[in-house]
Amino acid sequence: MVGEAMEINVGNIEKECSTLKKNIDSFYDNVLTIYNELNWVKGYWDDYHARLFFTNVNSEKMKVVNTYNELKSVSNIYESMVERYKSIGNKIQVNLEEKDNVLAKFNNFYDKVNELISLYNGLNLRFCVGTSVANRLYRQKQDLLKIKASLNVYKERVKTTFETLEEIERDINYKISNTSIEEIEEANISEFM
Protein backbone atom coordinates (compact mmCIF):
# COMPACT_ATOMS: atom_id res chain seq x y z
CA MET A 1 0.00 0.00 0.00
CA VAL A 2 1.29 3.44 -0.91
CA GLY A 3 1.74 5.88 1.97
CA GLU A 4 -0.34 8.97 2.34
CA ALA A 5 0.65 12.38 1.09
CA MET A 6 1.97 14.90 3.58
CA GLU A 7 0.11 18.17 3.58
CA ILE A 8 2.11 21.05 4.98
CA ASN A 9 0.54 24.46 5.38
CA VAL A 10 3.44 26.69 6.38
CA GLY A 11 1.09 29.56 7.29
CA ASN A 12 -0.73 27.36 9.82
CA ILE A 13 2.55 26.11 11.30
CA GLU A 14 3.78 29.69 11.52
CA LYS A 15 0.58 30.74 13.30
CA GLU A 16 0.84 27.83 15.76
CA CYS A 17 4.50 28.64 16.34
CA SER A 18 3.63 32.22 17.18
CA THR A 19 0.91 31.09 19.60
CA LEU A 20 3.30 28.62 21.21
CA LYS A 21 5.96 31.29 21.68
CA LYS A 22 3.44 33.65 23.30
CA ASN A 23 2.23 30.89 25.63
CA ILE A 24 5.80 29.95 26.58
CA ASP A 25 6.62 33.59 27.31
CA SER A 26 3.45 33.92 29.37
CA PHE A 27 4.30 30.71 31.23
CA TYR A 28 7.77 32.01 32.02
CA ASP A 29 6.44 35.40 33.15
CA ASN A 30 3.99 33.63 35.47
CA VAL A 31 6.75 31.41 36.83
CA LEU A 32 8.95 34.43 37.53
CA THR A 33 6.08 36.18 39.28
CA ILE A 34 5.33 33.14 41.46
CA TYR A 35 8.96 32.61 42.48
CA ASN A 36 9.45 36.34 43.18
CA GLU A 37 6.40 36.22 45.45
CA LEU A 38 7.73 33.10 47.17
CA ASN A 39 11.08 34.83 47.72
CA TRP A 40 9.22 37.75 49.27
CA VAL A 41 7.29 35.34 51.55
CA LYS A 42 10.58 33.71 52.59
CA GLY A 43 11.46 36.85 54.55
CA TYR A 44 8.30 36.47 56.68
CA TRP A 45 8.28 32.76 57.35
CA ASP A 46 11.20 31.12 59.10
CA ASP A 47 10.76 27.83 60.88
CA TYR A 48 11.42 24.14 60.30
CA HIS A 49 8.47 23.79 57.89
CA ALA A 50 9.56 26.89 55.99
CA ARG A 51 13.03 25.50 55.41
CA LEU A 52 11.52 22.24 54.06
CA PHE A 53 9.06 24.21 51.95
CA PHE A 54 11.68 26.52 50.40
CA THR A 55 14.06 23.62 49.76
CA ASN A 56 11.19 21.97 47.88
CA VAL A 57 10.45 25.26 46.09
CA ASN A 58 14.03 25.44 44.82
CA SER A 59 13.84 21.85 43.64
CA GLU A 60 10.53 22.50 41.85
CA LYS A 61 11.90 25.71 40.36
CA MET A 62 14.69 23.72 38.69
CA LYS A 63 12.07 21.37 37.18
CA VAL A 64 10.04 24.33 35.95
CA VAL A 65 13.11 25.97 34.40
CA ASN A 66 13.92 22.66 32.72
CA THR A 67 10.36 22.47 31.38
CA TYR A 68 10.67 26.05 30.11
CA ASN A 69 13.90 25.15 28.30
CA GLU A 70 12.29 22.08 26.74
CA LEU A 71 9.30 24.14 25.62
CA LYS A 72 11.69 26.66 24.06
CA SER A 73 13.35 23.73 22.29
CA VAL A 74 9.97 22.68 20.86
CA SER A 75 9.38 26.27 19.78
CA ASN A 76 12.77 26.30 18.04
CA ILE A 77 11.83 23.09 16.20
CA TYR A 78 8.68 24.82 14.93
CA GLU A 79 10.66 27.90 13.86
CA SER A 80 13.14 25.70 12.01
CA MET A 81 10.28 23.85 10.30
CA VAL A 82 8.72 27.10 9.15
CA GLU A 83 11.98 28.48 7.81
CA ARG A 84 12.94 25.31 5.98
CA TYR A 85 9.51 24.50 4.56
CA LYS A 86 9.07 28.11 3.43
CA SER A 87 12.10 27.68 1.17
CA ILE A 88 10.03 25.09 -0.73
CA GLY A 89 6.63 26.75 -0.68
CA ASN A 90 3.71 27.92 1.46
CA LYS A 91 1.54 24.86 0.88
CA ILE A 92 3.22 21.56 0.21
CA GLN A 93 1.53 18.29 -0.63
CA VAL A 94 3.86 15.38 -1.28
CA ASN A 95 4.15 11.65 -0.77
CA LEU A 96 7.81 10.95 -0.01
CA GLU A 97 7.29 7.25 -0.64
CA GLU A 98 6.53 8.06 -4.30
CA LYS A 99 9.92 9.69 -4.92
CA ASP A 100 11.30 6.78 -6.97
CA ASN A 101 8.10 6.49 -9.03
CA VAL A 102 8.08 10.19 -9.84
CA LEU A 103 11.75 10.16 -10.86
CA ALA A 104 11.15 7.01 -12.93
CA LYS A 105 8.36 8.83 -14.81
CA PHE A 106 10.82 11.61 -15.64
CA ASN A 107 13.25 8.97 -16.91
CA ASN A 108 10.53 7.29 -18.99
CA PHE A 109 9.48 10.59 -20.53
CA TYR A 110 13.13 11.44 -21.19
CA ASP A 111 13.55 8.11 -22.98
CA LYS A 112 10.43 8.77 -25.10
CA VAL A 113 11.76 12.20 -26.11
CA ASN A 114 15.09 10.57 -27.03
CA GLU A 115 13.22 8.06 -29.18
CA LEU A 116 11.43 10.89 -30.99
CA ILE A 117 14.70 12.74 -31.55
CA SER A 118 16.20 9.53 -32.97
CA LEU A 119 13.24 9.24 -35.35
CA TYR A 120 13.78 12.85 -36.49
CA ASN A 121 17.50 12.10 -36.95
CA GLY A 122 16.61 9.07 -39.07
CA LEU A 123 14.39 11.00 -41.46
CA ASN A 124 15.66 11.29 -44.99
CA LEU A 125 14.93 14.88 -45.96
CA ARG A 126 16.87 14.98 -49.24
CA PHE A 127 13.66 15.12 -51.17
CA CYS A 128 12.52 18.34 -49.44
CA VAL A 129 15.71 20.24 -48.58
CA GLY A 130 15.04 23.96 -48.21
CA THR A 131 11.26 23.62 -48.11
CA SER A 132 8.88 24.66 -45.37
CA VAL A 133 8.35 21.00 -44.48
CA ALA A 134 12.08 20.54 -43.82
CA ASN A 135 12.17 23.77 -41.79
CA ARG A 136 9.14 22.72 -39.74
CA LEU A 137 10.67 19.29 -39.02
CA TYR A 138 13.94 20.95 -38.02
CA ARG A 139 12.10 23.33 -35.59
CA GLN A 140 10.16 20.42 -34.11
CA LYS A 141 13.40 18.54 -33.52
CA GLN A 142 14.92 21.64 -31.90
CA ASP A 143 11.83 21.92 -29.66
CA LEU A 144 12.32 18.29 -28.61
CA LEU A 145 15.97 18.99 -27.79
CA LYS A 146 14.86 21.92 -25.59
CA ILE A 147 12.30 19.70 -23.87
CA LYS A 148 14.99 17.09 -23.29
CA ALA A 149 17.27 19.67 -21.67
CA SER A 150 14.39 21.05 -19.57
CA LEU A 151 13.47 17.57 -18.37
CA ASN A 152 16.89 17.16 -16.79
CA VAL A 153 16.57 20.51 -15.02
CA TYR A 154 13.05 19.76 -13.74
CA LYS A 155 13.99 16.24 -12.70
CA GLU A 156 16.92 17.58 -10.65
CA ARG A 157 14.68 20.21 -9.03
CA VAL A 158 12.10 17.59 -8.10
CA LYS A 159 14.80 15.24 -6.82
CA THR A 160 16.37 18.04 -4.77
CA THR A 161 12.96 18.98 -3.33
CA PHE A 162 12.28 15.37 -2.33
CA GLU A 163 15.72 15.11 -0.72
CA THR A 164 15.24 18.42 1.10
CA LEU A 165 11.87 17.27 2.46
CA GLU A 166 13.35 13.95 3.55
CA GLU A 167 16.19 15.78 5.30
CA ILE A 168 13.76 18.14 7.05
CA GLU A 169 11.66 15.18 8.22
CA ARG A 170 14.73 13.31 9.53
CA ASP A 171 15.97 16.43 11.30
CA ILE A 172 12.57 17.12 12.90
CA ASN A 173 12.22 13.49 14.03
CA TYR A 174 15.73 13.56 15.52
CA LYS A 175 15.10 16.82 17.38
CA ILE A 176 11.73 15.63 18.66
CA SER A 177 13.19 12.32 19.82
CA ASN A 178 15.75 14.25 21.88
CA THR A 179 13.08 16.36 23.54
CA SER A 180 11.16 15.24 26.58
CA ILE A 181 9.00 17.53 28.62
CA GLU A 182 8.74 16.45 32.22
CA GLU A 183 5.26 16.64 33.64
CA ILE A 184 4.99 19.14 36.47
CA GLU A 185 2.94 17.69 39.27
CA GLU A 186 0.95 19.65 41.76
CA ALA A 187 2.85 20.01 45.02
CA ASN A 188 1.35 18.58 48.18
CA ILE A 189 1.82 21.40 50.67
CA SER A 190 0.23 19.57 53.63
CA GLU A 191 3.67 18.19 54.60
CA PHE A 192 4.90 21.75 55.12
CA MET A 193 2.20 22.72 57.57
C-alpha positions in Angstrom: 0.0 0.0 0.0 1.3 3.4 -0.9 1.7 5.9 2.0 -0.3 9.0 2.3 0.7 12.4 1.1 2.0 14.9 3.6 0.1 18.2 3.6 2.1 21.0 5.0 0.5 24.5 5.4 3.4 26.7 6.4 1.1 29.6 7.3 -0.7 27.4 9.8 2.6 26.1 11.3 3.8 29.7 11.5 0.6 30.7 13.3 0.8 27.8 15.8 4.5 28.6 16.3 3.6 32.2 17.2 0.9 31.1 19.6 3.3 28.6 21.2 6.0 31.3 21.7 3.4 33.6 23.3 2.2 30.9 25.6 5.8 29.9 26.6 6.6 33.6 27.3 3.4 33.9 29.4 4.3 30.7 31.2 7.8 32.0 32.0 6.4 35.4 33.1 4.0 33.6 35.5 6.7 31.4 36.8 9.0 34.4 37.5 6.1 36.2 39.3 5.3 33.1 41.5 9.0 32.6 42.5 9.4 36.3 43.2 6.4 36.2 45.5 7.7 33.1 47.2 11.1 34.8 47.7 9.2 37.7 49.3 7.3 35.3 51.6 10.6 33.7 52.6 11.5 36.9 54.5 8.3 36.5 56.7 8.3 32.8 57.4 11.2 31.1 59.1 10.8 27.8 60.9 11.4 24.1 60.3 8.5 23.8 57.9 9.6 26.9 56.0 13.0 25.5 55.4 11.5 22.2 54.1 9.1 24.2 51.9 11.7 26.5 50.4 14.1 23.6 49.8 11.2 22.0 47.9 10.4 25.3 46.1 14.0 25.4 44.8 13.8 21.8 43.6 10.5 22.5 41.9 11.9 25.7 40.4 14.7 23.7 38.7 12.1 21.4 37.2 10.0 24.3 35.9 13.1 26.0 34.4 13.9 22.7 32.7 10.4 22.5 31.4 10.7 26.0 30.1 13.9 25.1 28.3 12.3 22.1 26.7 9.3 24.1 25.6 11.7 26.7 24.1 13.4 23.7 22.3 10.0 22.7 20.9 9.4 26.3 19.8 12.8 26.3 18.0 11.8 23.1 16.2 8.7 24.8 14.9 10.7 27.9 13.9 13.1 25.7 12.0 10.3 23.9 10.3 8.7 27.1 9.1 12.0 28.5 7.8 12.9 25.3 6.0 9.5 24.5 4.6 9.1 28.1 3.4 12.1 27.7 1.2 10.0 25.1 -0.7 6.6 26.8 -0.7 3.7 27.9 1.5 1.5 24.9 0.9 3.2 21.6 0.2 1.5 18.3 -0.6 3.9 15.4 -1.3 4.2 11.7 -0.8 7.8 11.0 0.0 7.3 7.2 -0.6 6.5 8.1 -4.3 9.9 9.7 -4.9 11.3 6.8 -7.0 8.1 6.5 -9.0 8.1 10.2 -9.8 11.7 10.2 -10.9 11.2 7.0 -12.9 8.4 8.8 -14.8 10.8 11.6 -15.6 13.3 9.0 -16.9 10.5 7.3 -19.0 9.5 10.6 -20.5 13.1 11.4 -21.2 13.5 8.1 -23.0 10.4 8.8 -25.1 11.8 12.2 -26.1 15.1 10.6 -27.0 13.2 8.1 -29.2 11.4 10.9 -31.0 14.7 12.7 -31.5 16.2 9.5 -33.0 13.2 9.2 -35.3 13.8 12.8 -36.5 17.5 12.1 -37.0 16.6 9.1 -39.1 14.4 11.0 -41.5 15.7 11.3 -45.0 14.9 14.9 -46.0 16.9 15.0 -49.2 13.7 15.1 -51.2 12.5 18.3 -49.4 15.7 20.2 -48.6 15.0 24.0 -48.2 11.3 23.6 -48.1 8.9 24.7 -45.4 8.4 21.0 -44.5 12.1 20.5 -43.8 12.2 23.8 -41.8 9.1 22.7 -39.7 10.7 19.3 -39.0 13.9 21.0 -38.0 12.1 23.3 -35.6 10.2 20.4 -34.1 13.4 18.5 -33.5 14.9 21.6 -31.9 11.8 21.9 -29.7 12.3 18.3 -28.6 16.0 19.0 -27.8 14.9 21.9 -25.6 12.3 19.7 -23.9 15.0 17.1 -23.3 17.3 19.7 -21.7 14.4 21.1 -19.6 13.5 17.6 -18.4 16.9 17.2 -16.8 16.6 20.5 -15.0 13.1 19.8 -13.7 14.0 16.2 -12.7 16.9 17.6 -10.6 14.7 20.2 -9.0 12.1 17.6 -8.1 14.8 15.2 -6.8 16.4 18.0 -4.8 13.0 19.0 -3.3 12.3 15.4 -2.3 15.7 15.1 -0.7 15.2 18.4 1.1 11.9 17.3 2.5 13.3 14.0 3.6 16.2 15.8 5.3 13.8 18.1 7.1 11.7 15.2 8.2 14.7 13.3 9.5 16.0 16.4 11.3 12.6 17.1 12.9 12.2 13.5 14.0 15.7 13.6 15.5 15.1 16.8 17.4 11.7 15.6 18.7 13.2 12.3 19.8 15.8 14.2 21.9 13.1 16.4 23.5 11.2 15.2 26.6 9.0 17.5 28.6 8.7 16.4 32.2 5.3 16.6 33.6 5.0 19.1 36.5 2.9 17.7 39.3 0.9 19.7 41.8 2.8 20.0 45.0 1.3 18.6 48.2 1.8 21.4 50.7 0.2 19.6 53.6 3.7 18.2 54.6 4.9 21.8 55.1 2.2 22.7 57.6 
